């Protein structure tokens, strides 16, 4: 059974940082591109970032470029999203993804 478990969300003030982690089991991520998407309150899913299997090709949404950093550790089967300089509009449930699989999500709330 493929499982993706996100962690690291929470409440943070504007300008703060969080590190989101995604632990994947049941499948190796080694040969797959992986990504993070988010669902802001009352809105649909939006792509945040993706990274190729070898880590050589990375995409960031314009809204997070320069503030978020995606990484992967194929040996540990984990995906990480570093969130810096957070803004209130970054408030959302964040999901990691491998192929068609997604985790249950982790809530990020940016508020003063």
C-alpha positions in Angstrom: 0.0 0.0 0.0 1.4 3.4 -1.0 1.3 6.0 1.7 2.4 9.6 1.8 2.4 11.3 5.2 3.0 15.0 5.4 4.1 16.8 8.6 5.5 20.1 9.7 2.5 22.4 9.2 1.4 24.8 11.9 0.6 28.4 12.8 3.3 31.0 12.0 3.5 34.7 11.8 4.0 36.6 8.5 7.6 36.5 7.6 8.2 33.2 9.4 9.3 29.8 8.2 8.2 26.3 8.2 9.6 23.0 6.9 7.2 20.5 5.5 8.2 16.9 5.2 6.6 14.0 3.3 7.5 10.4 4.1 6.6 8.0 1.4 6.2 4.3 1.9 5.1 1.4 -0.4 6.8 2.8 -3.5 10.2 4.2 -4.2 10.3 7.8 -5.3 13.7 7.3 -7.0 12.4 7.2 -10.6 9.4 9.6 -10.2 9.0 13.3 -10.3 7.3 14.6 -7.1 5.5 17.7 -6.2 3.7 19.8 -3.6 0.3 21.3 -4.2 -1.9 23.4 -1.9 -5.6 24.2 -1.3 -6.2 27.7 0.1 -9.5 28.1 2.1 -12.4 28.1 -0.3 -10.3 27.6 -3.4 -9.1 24.7 -5.6 -5.8 22.9 -5.7 -2.8 24.8 -7.0 0.6 23.5 -8.0 3.3 24.9 -5.7 6.4 23.1 -6.8 7.7 20.0 -8.5 11.1 18.3 -8.9 12.3 15.8 -11.4 13.5 12.3 -10.4 17.1 13.3 -10.6 16.5 16.7 -9.0 17.8 18.5 -12.0 14.5 20.2 -13.1 12.5 22.2 -10.6 9.4 24.2 -11.0 8.0 26.9 -8.7 4.7 28.8 -9.0 5.3 32.5 -9.4 3.6 33.2 -6.1 6.3 31.2 -4.2 9.4 31.6 -6.3 12.3 32.8 -4.2 10.6 32.0 -0.9 10.0 28.2 -1.1 12.6 25.4 -1.8 11.7 21.9 -2.7 14.1 19.0 -2.2 14.1 15.2 -2.2 16.1 12.5 -0.6 15.7 9.4 -2.7 17.7 7.3 -0.2 15.2 8.1 2.6 12.2 8.3 0.3 11.3 11.7 1.5 10.3 15.0 0.0 10.7 18.4 1.7 9.4 21.8 1.1 11.1 24.7 2.9 8.7 27.7 3.3 10.4 31.0 4.1 9.1 34.6 4.2 5.6 33.3 4.6 2.7 35.5 3.7 -1.0 35.3 4.8 -1.9 34.2 1.3 0.2 31.1 1.8 -2.4 29.8 4.2 -3.6 26.4 2.9 -3.5 22.7 3.3 -0.4 21.4 1.6 -0.2 18.0 0.0 2.8 16.1 -1.4 2.4 14.0 -4.5 4.0 11.1 -6.3 2.3 10.1 -9.5 -1.4 10.0 -8.8 -0.9 9.5 -5.1 -1.3 12.2 -2.5 -1.1 12.4 1.3 -3.7 13.6 3.7 -2.2 17.1 3.8 -0.8 19.4 6.5 -2.3 22.7 7.5 -0.2 25.8 7.2 -1.7 29.0 8.7 0.0 32.3 8.4 -1.5 34.9 10.7 -0.4 37.6 13.1 
